[in-house]
């Protein structure tokens, strides 16, 4: 049995793919890992590179070649064939630190926690900066009971795809299936397994290298506005999922998921109230409709967002700032929102 299955979504990334795969091909652990390369209908030479690795490392590399379905579809496809005890995702324009990855695999052989959290690093293309995202407040190698864990230790942060290694059985038990042809499905990945999460560990290993700055990345601010309906689609799914499972969660699970929803809701309101500069009338209508939906669906989540001055002020003015504002106006609204607290 493999220790770890790594899903690698691939879409037109031939420029970065070798760096990604090579970072995992450490001689001493090849027998312990399963690299699942999922070609999502790439139009460049990615599939040829993938097949090269499969032919060279037939016991380690698996290739899935399918029609384009988006990031979520690649993870769904990988989950169906994965055989490892644990599972994690590595995007094909990102990579692992090979030295720390080998240590990680060797430690994972003796592990049985539902989730293992590690550090990761953001690599900024244009500035050349490398910023480590770490969990200094967590004790290394301590088995935390998620249902009794003090969430204040996380300081309103949460575990993300880049630092999470789940037991495969936990993901399957949670019935994780991500939306297809939709951006921001990593948030589903961050939320849905929590209902089955009993415990976790933290290891102070800086493994994941998150490559930031490519114009086509969905986390680009302009793309947030462009893809806002995708963001809303995922938000609606997660709110409905939360409402459906609200009474099934432990207290900690419920508060933790609310923490993630708080972050996503903040982002969604800011897409309209701060980032948007075009299509004012349409944006105005969309955010009013969204705010109405949230208020009707869950009063607690709706009220929770009043903690943020920008959102509270826009609600009081019926989002008129969204219809007329520029970036400078947004700054004024933000300032006034703070003063109104």
Secondary structure, DSSP 4 states (H G I P E B T S, - for coil): --SEEEEEEESS-HHHHHHHHHTT--GGGGGGEEEEEEEES-SSSHHHHHHHHHHH-TTTEEEEEE----HHHHHHHHHHH--SSEEEE--TT-EE-HHHHHHHHHHHTT---SEEEEEEEEEETTT--EEEE--TTSPTT--EETTTS-GGGGTT----GGGEEEEHHHHHHTT----SS-S-THHHHHHHGGGG--EEEEEEEEEEEEEE--TT-TTSHHHHHHTHHHHHHHHHHHHHHHHHHTTTS-HHHHHHHHHHHHHHHHHHHHIIIII--S-HHHHHHHHHHHHHHHHHH-HHHHHHGGGSHHHHHHHHTTTHHHHH--HHHHHHHHHHHHHT-
